[in-house]
Amino acid sequence: MPSKIQKYINQYRYVVVWSEDDKEFVGQCTEFPGLSHLAKDPVEAMRGVRALVEAVILDMQQNNELPPEPVYSRKYSGRLNLRMPEEQHRQLAIEAAENKVSLNTLILHRLGG
């Protein structure tokens, strides 16, 4: 397997969770939210989803498509444009003013930052 493809596969974020509905483990890849692999064993679920991601990347490569950038290597600006109902915005602004903090500081505190 070409090293560039292996690099992507190794840098993607994978999780394995139990599916009560399926009564099996589900391997998933954050960068490919539509892909998953079911298995009785969590190690097999991980192997399966990684093999599936590899197959998709190879297919993308053959079609001159770029695979998604790994989430951990993406650059983030630290800015977030958030839309919310006007009344919620008003209540948060009031709470921020009452606490003598900026709206940004209040929201960061609420998010656990």
Contact map, one row per residue, 1 for C-alpha under 8 A:
11101100000000000000000000000000000000000000000000000000000000000000000000000000000000000000000000000000000000000
11111100000000000000000000000000000000000000000000000000000000000000000000000000000000000000000000000000000000000
11111110000000000000000000000000000000000000000000000000000000000000000000000000000000000000000000000000000000000
01111111000000000000000000000000000000000000000000000000000000000000000000000000000000000000000000000000000000000
11111111100000000000000000000000000000000000000000000100110000000000000000000000000000000000000000000000000000000
11111111110000000000000000000000000000000000000000000000000000000000000000000000000000000000000000000000000000000
00111111111000000000000000000000000000000000000000000000000000000000000000000000000000000000000000000000000000000
00011111111100000000000000000000000000000000000000000000000000000000110000000000000000000000000000000000000000000
00001111111100000000000000000000000000000000000001001100000000000000000000000000000000000000000000000000000000000
00000111111100000000000000000000000000000000000000000000000000000000000000000000000000000000000000000000000000000
00000011111110000000000000000000000000000000000000000000000000000000010100000000000000000000000000000000000000000
00000001111111000000000000001110000000000000000000000000000000000000011100000000000000000000000000000000000000000
00000000001111100000000000001110000000000000000000000000000000000000011100000000000000000000000000000000000000000
00000000000111110000000000111100000000000000010000000000000000000000000000000000000000000000000000000000000000000
00000000000011111000000000111100000000000000010000000000000000000000000000000000000000000000000000000000000000000
00000000000001111100000011110000000000000100110000000000000000000000000000000000000000000000000000000000000000000
00000000000000111110000011100000000000000100000000000000000000000000000000000000000000000000000000000000000000000
00000000000000011111001111000000000000000000000000000000000000000000000000000000000000000000000000000000000000000
00000000000000001111111111000000000000000000000000000000000000000000000000000000000000000000000000000000000000000
00000000000000000111111100000000000000000000000000000000000000000000000000000000000000000000000000000000000000000
00000000000000000011111000000000000000000000000000000000000000000000000000000000000000000000000000000000000000000
00000000000000000011111110000000000000000000000000000000000000000000000000000000000000000000000000000000000000000
00000000000000000111111110000000000000010000000000000000000000000000000000000000000000000000000000000000000000000
00000000000000000111011111000000000001111000000000000000000000000000000000000000000000000000000000000000000000000
00000000000000011110011111100000000001111100100000000000000000000000000000000000000000000000000000000000000000000
00000000000000011110000111110000000111100100110000000000000000000000000000000000000000000000000000000000000000000
00000000000001111000000011111000000111000100110110000000000000000000000000000000000000000000000000000000000000000
00000000000001110000000001111101101110000000010010000000000000000000000000000000000000000000000000000000000000000
00000000000111100000000000111111101100000000000011001000000000000000000000000000000000000000000000000000000000000
00000000000111100000000000011111100000000000000000000000000000000000001000000000000000000000000000000000000000000
00000000000110000000000000001111100000000000000000000000000000000001111000000000000000000000000000000000000000000
00000000000000000000000000011111111000000000000000001000000000000000000000000000000000000000000000000000000000000
00000000000000000000000000011111111100000000000000000000000000000000000000000000000000000000000000000000000000000
00000000000000000000000000000001111100000000000000000000000000000000000000000000000000000000000000000000000000000
00000000000000000000000000011001111110000000000010011000000000000000000000000000000000000000000000000000000000000
00000000000000000000000001111000111111000000000010000000000000000000000000000000000000000000000000000000000000000
00000000000000000000000001110000001111100000110110010000000000000000000000000000000000000000000000000000000000000
00000000000000000000000111100000000111110000100100000000000000000000000000000000000000000000000000000000000000000
00000000000000000000000111000000000011111101100100000000000000000000000000000000000000000000000000000000000000000
00000000000000000000001110000000000001111101100000000000000000000000000000000000000000000000000000000000000000000
00000000000000000000000110000000000000111111100000000000000000000000000000000000000000000000000000000000000000000
00000000000000011000000011100000000000111111110000000000000000000000000000000000000000000000000000000000000000000
00000000000000000000000000000000000000001111111000000000000000000000000000000000000000000000000000000000000000000
00000000000000000000000000000000000000111111111100000000000000000000000000000000000000000000000000000000000000000
00000000000000010000000011100000000011111111111110000000000000000000000000000000000000000000000000000000000000000
00000000000001110000000001110000000010000111111111000000000000000000000000000000000000000000000000000000000000000
00000000000000000000000000000000000000000011111111100000000000000000000000000000000000000000000000000000000000000
00000000000000000000000000100000000011100001111111110000000000000000000000000000000000000000000000000000000000000
00000000000000000000000000111000001110000000111111111000000000000000000000000000000000000000000000000000000000000
00000000100000000000000000001000000000000000011111111100000000000000000000000000000000000000000000000000000000000
00000000000000000000000000000000000000000000001111111110000000000000000000000000000000000000000000000000000000000
00000000000000000000000000000000001010000000000111111111000000000000000000000000000000000000000000000000000000000
00000000100000000000000000001001001000000000000011111111100000000000000000000000000000000000000000000000000000000
00001000100000000000000000000000000000000000000001111111110000000000000000000000000000000000000000000000000000000
00000000000000000000000000000000000000000000000000111111111000000000000000000000000000000000000000000000000000000
00000000000000000000000000000000000000000000000000011111111100000000000000000000000000000000000000000000000000000
00001000000000000000000000000000000000000000000000001111111110000010000000000000000000000000000000000000000000000
00001000000000000000000000000000000000000000000000000111111111000000000000000000000000000000000000000000000000000
00000000000000000000000000000000000000000000000000000011111111100000000000000000000000000000000000000000000000000
00000000000000000000000000000000000000000000000000000001111111111110000000000000000000000000000000000000000000000
00000000000000000000000000000000000000000000000000000000111111111110000000000000000000000000000000000000000000000
00000000000000000000000000000000000000000000000000000000011111111000000000000000000000000000000000000000000000000
00000000000000000000000000000000000000000000000000000000001111111000000000000000000000000000000000000000000000000
00000000000000000000000000000000000000000000000000000000000111111100000000000000000000000000000000000000000000000
00000000000000000000000000000000000000000000000000000000000111111110000000000000000000000000000000000000000000000
00000000000000000000000000000000000000000000000000000000000110011111000000000000000000000000000000000000000000000
00000000000000000000000000000000000000000000000000000000100110001111100000000000000000000000000000000000000000000
00000000000000000000000000000010000000000000000000000000000000000111110000000000000000000000000000000000000000000
00000001000000000000000000000010000000000000000000000000000000000011111011000000000000000000000000000000000000000
00000001001110000000000000000010000000000000000000000000000000000001111111000000000000000000000000000000000000000
00000000000110000000000000000110000000000000000000000000000000000000111111000000000000000000000000000000000000000
00000000001110000000000000000000000000000000000000000000000000000000011111000000000000000000000000000000000000000
00000000000000000000000000000000000000000000000000000000000000000000111111100000000000000000000000000000000000000
00000000000000000000000000000000000000000000000000000000000000000000111111110000000000000000000000000000000000000
00000000000000000000000000000000000000000000000000000000000000000000000011111000000000000000000000000000000000000
00000000000000000000000000000000000000000000000000000000000000000000000001111110000000000000000000000000000000000
00000000000000000000000000000000000000000000000000000000000000000000000000111110000000000000000000000000000000000
00000000000000000000000000000000000000000000000000000000000000000000000000011111000000000000000000000000000000000
00000000000000000000000000000000000000000000000000000000000000000000000000011111100000000000000000000000000000000
00000000000000000000000000000000000000000000000000000000000000000000000000000111110000000000000000000000000000000
00000000000000000000000000000000000000000000000000000000000000000000000000000011111000000000000000000000000000000
00000000000000000000000000000000000000000000000000000000000000000000000000000001111100000000000000000000000000000
00000000000000000000000000000000000000000000000000000000000000000000000000000000111110000000000000000000000000000
00000000000000000000000000000000000000000000000000000000000000000000000000000000011111011000000000000000000000000
00000000000000000000000000000000000000000000000000000000000000000000000000000000001111111000000000000000000000000
00000000000000000000000000000000000000000000000000000000000000000000000000000000000111111100000000000000000000000
00000000000000000000000000000000000000000000000000000000000000000000000000000000000011111110000000000000000000000
00000000000000000000000000000000000000000000000000000000000000000000000000000000000111111111000000000000000000000
00000000000000000000000000000000000000000000000000000000000000000000000000000000000111111111100000000000000000000
00000000000000000000000000000000000000000000000000000000000000000000000000000000000001111111110000000000000000000
00000000000000000000000000000000000000000000000000000000000000000000000000000000000000111111111000000000000000000
00000000000000000000000000000000000000000000000000000000000000000000000000000000000000011111111100000010010000000
00000000000000000000000000000000000000000000000000000000000000000000000000000000000000001111111110000010000000000
00000000000000000000000000000000000000000000000000000000000000000000000000000000000000000111111111000000000000000
00000000000000000000000000000000000000000000000000000000000000000000000000000000000000000011111111100000000000000
00000000000000000000000000000000000000000000000000000000000000000000000000000000000000000001111111111110010000000
00000000000000000000000000000000000000000000000000000000000000000000000000000000000000000000111111111110000000000
00000000000000000000000000000000000000000000000000000000000000000000000000000000000000000000011111111000000000000
00000000000000000000000000000000000000000000000000000000000000000000000000000000000000000000001111111000000000000
00000000000000000000000000000000000000000000000000000000000000000000000000000000000000000000000111111100000000000
00000000000000000000000000000000000000000000000000000000000000000000000000000000000000000000000111111110110000000
00000000000000000000000000000000000000000000000000000000000000000000000000000000000000000000000110011111110000000
00000000000000000000000000000000000000000000000000000000000000000000000000000000000000000001100110001111111000000
00000000000000000000000000000000000000000000000000000000000000000000000000000000000000000000000000000111111100000
00000000000000000000000000000000000000000000000000000000000000000000000000000000000000000000000000001111111110000
00000000000000000000000000000000000000000000000000000000000000000000000000000000000000000001000100001111111111000
00000000000000000000000000000000000000000000000000000000000000000000000000000000000000000000000000000011111111100
00000000000000000000000000000000000000000000000000000000000000000000000000000000000000000000000000000001111111111
00000000000000000000000000000000000000000000000000000000000000000000000000000000000000000000000000000000111111111
00000000000000000000000000000000000000000000000000000000000000000000000000000000000000000000000000000000011111111
00000000000000000000000000000000000000000000000000000000000000000000000000000000000000000000000000000000001111111
00000000000000000000000000000000000000000000000000000000000000000000000000000000000000000000000000000000000111111
00000000000000000000000000000000000000000000000000000000000000000000000000000000000000000000000000000000000111111
